[in-house]
Amino acid sequence: MRALMWLLLAVLVIFALRKKNQSRSTPVNPAQMRPDAADDMANSTADIETMLCCERCQVYFPASEAVMRGEKVYCCTAHADQA
């Protein structure tokens, strides 16, 4: 009886691992997704913003937060004023 229980547990673990590996390797087909999921994916890529590097501290930051002084780009007004 004990051996049967261990065998059943092993079969369940193997089944779960196979199921997990199949879901990783299966590409997502947009036609099979729910209708609003494709919109969520499109919106998430639309939110991606260009990253710029500060001339002073070399930290990358979103382009919307950039402080321009001439041709140079800074992450904040304090760094722009120091240059």
FENTA-V924945 format. One record per residue. RES is the residue in one letter. PHI is phi in whole degrees, 0 to 359 (999 if undefined). OMEGA is omega in whole degrees, -180 to 180 (none if undefined). Layout:
res->{RES/RES}
phi->{PHI/PHI}
omega->{OMEGA/OMEGA}
This chain:
res->{M/R/A/L/M/W/L/L/L/A/V/L/V/I/F/A/L/R/K/K/N/Q/S/R/S/T/P/V/N/P/A/Q/M/R/P/D/A/A/D/D/M/A/N/S/T/A/D/I/E/T/M/L/C/C/E/R/C/Q/V/Y/F/P/A/S/E/A/V/M/R/G/E/K/V/Y/C/C/T/A/H/A/D/Q/A}
phi->{999/295/295/296/295/294/296/298/297/296/296/295/295/298/299/294/294/296/298/295/293/294/290/288/275/279/290/278/262/302/291/268/280/292/304/278/290/296/294/298/294/295/292/291/282/288/279/292/237/293/259/241/249/291/294/273/255/63/268/273/211/294/298/291/260/290/245/263/227/68/269/267/242/232/276/206/291/298/289/294/288/287/280}
omega->{-180/180/178/178/178/178/177/178/179/179/179/179/179/178/-180/179/177/179/180/179/178/-179/178/-174/-179/178/-180/176/-178/-180/-179/-179/175/-171/-177/180/178/177/178/179/179/180/-178/178/178/-180/-179/-176/178/178/179/-179/180/179/-176/-172/178/177/177/-177/-179/-178/-180/-180/-175/173/-177/171/-175/179/-174/-177/180/-178/-180/-179/179/179/178/180/-180/-175/none}
